[in-house]
Amino acid sequence: MVKRNWVITGVSSGFGYEMIKQVLSRGDNVLGTVRKTAAVEELVARYPDHFHVAIVDMRDRKAVKQLGQKAEELFSTIDVIVSNAGYGLFGAAEELSDEEIDDIIATNLTGSIDFIRAFLPIMRKKQHGRIIQISSYGGEVAFAGNSLYHATKWGIEGFCDSLSQEMAPFNIGVTIVEPGGARTEFRYKSAKIAKPIKAYDNTPAHAFQKMLDRKNGLAAGDPERMAARIIDSVDITPAPLRMVLGSGALKTTIEVLKKRLEDFKGQEQLAASTDF
């Protein structure tokens, strides 16, 4: 089994935590970012020579950009970087505060971009490496009450799609992972909810409340299996640009894309009518 050096953001919970457990058990090396070390102290003690932790807030652009230098000091070669840190924000667009909007963009979108950019010169010079961006099937489809979360995921997917074309000449693959609902803290603990406006009660904007209530059933996705598929993707050449995880997520994505394609095809005369 090939031993690799990984840099993964947001490893204290969710997919990040599942991934580091699996790659460390393989004997790989990991530099992982957290905001608090408590959740990973047991793994640090178990793998003192392989697991390195950096306390980083993804909103801190300077700290994020310094991760590339720190990783170079630790590892001679960086094989895989995983932009995983992020969270969900639920509520109608009107309910969101300016601070909530700024924070989720700085974490999910700008933070992810800064993290990836910190490693591009390192990987480009060695013409080696794989970039993995954890997105969501919400980067392809959209639901009411998730507007800013979708904005960050649709944004980072556009960035990574373009990036994949830029990095291809340097033998660097880019994969956008689009998981469906999973039984992680993302949905049931770390999700943030905007201050509600009563007018949106019993409308699609508040439908997310049912999803977040465990009494209505748990998400189908197994975080351990999803993490394993993400790790396995590193061995696929060429790198898959997009990878949907979860049968429900794939079904919904295909349905939405089919409808979108039909809508586009119905605009052929309209589009042509604007040409010289």
Buried (B, 14 or more C-beta within 10 A) or exposed (E): EEEBBBBBBBBBBBBBBBBBBBBBEEEBBBBBBBEEEEBBEEBBEEBEEBBBBBEBBBBBBEBBEBBBEBBEEBBEEBBBBBBBBBBBBBBBBEBBEEEBBEBBBBBBBBBBBBBBBBBBEBBBEBEBBBBBBBBBBBBBBBBBBBBBBBBBBBBBBEBBBEBBEEBEEBBBBBBBBBBBBBBBBBBBEBBBBBEBEEEBEEEEBBBBBEBBEEEEEEBEBBBBEBBBEBBEBBEEEEBBBBBBBBEBBBEBBEEBEEEEEEEEEEEEEEEEEEEE
